């Protein structure tokens, strides 16, 4: 071992992290959702429990193979929002080094009382490629919202192919600035986002009260 005096809690956290990653990869591979045949680690972080770190307003103290070290921190505004909003800081945390900077990821917890509200209205939602159907009970009526999203996706695919074919013949594919500008002018992402946001607002207006029942969507829908 390179650092035999490293705290054993780091080793325990590393084993737990590796086992969780392997378990998640096996589940995805069993469902056919894994993108690779072997487990690949692209993002890493060092997990630590309350024995390995101590947080204060001046910074954080981390346990290392050479004793405790003090590192000053710049707190994100979201940290203060949770800290002053009644949330409780949990004992576990993760940190990682990016260049010469250390990023500390902490977890907040808050107990929320759930109130069960009985409603006589039930809405069932069926999401399809070109429409969204809402079934209302006990009125026994269905509302269908036409989106034609597949036609929009295909239309942008054809336009994108024509633009790529045109500018690639003239200036090539690599570092083709004109091609990037032409594709950006399509505003494909903005149009699709606008349609989804309008659909969400329209659906919320219909489902003002009652219980909503959704179909079981894929994990990466």
C-alpha positions, 0 to 999 in steps of 0.5 A: 500500500502506498499510504499504510497510515491512511485512516481505515474509514477511507478504505471502508467507504471505497469498498462500499462505493465500489460495491454500489457501482457494481450492483447498479451496473449489474441491474442496468446490464440485466435490463439491457440499459448498460452502455458498455460491456464492462464497468467503467468509472468516469466520475470519482469522489472520496466518501467520508463519514463523521470520523474523517471530516469536520466542518466549520464556518472557516473551512473543513478539516480532513483526516489524511495519512499525515494527520488533520489538514485545514482547508478554507472553503467558499460556501455556495448560496444553496448551502446557506439556503439549506442551513438557514432553512431548517435542514440538518447537516448529515454526517456523511460527505464526499470530496474530490480534487479538480486541478488545485481545487477541492470540492466538498459535497455535503448532504442535508436532511429534513423531516417532512410531515406528509398529510394524506388528503382524500380526493374523489377525483382520479386522473390517469395519464397516458403519454404517447409519441404524438399525444397525451391522453388524460382520463378523468374519473368519475366523470368518465371522460378523456382529454387528448392533447395533440403534440405531433412531437414525432413529426417535429423531431423527424422534420428537424432530423431531415433539415439537420441532414441537409445542412450537414450535407451542404456545409460538409461538402464545402468546408469539411466536417472537422472545425467547420465553424459555418456548419456549427452556426447553421445548426445553431440557427435551427433552435431545435433544443429551444423549440422542443423545450418550449413544446414540453413546457407548454404541455406541462402547463396545460396538463397542470391546468387540467389536473388542478385537484385530485389524484394523478396516476401515471404509467410506468415509464422507462428509467431513462425516459 
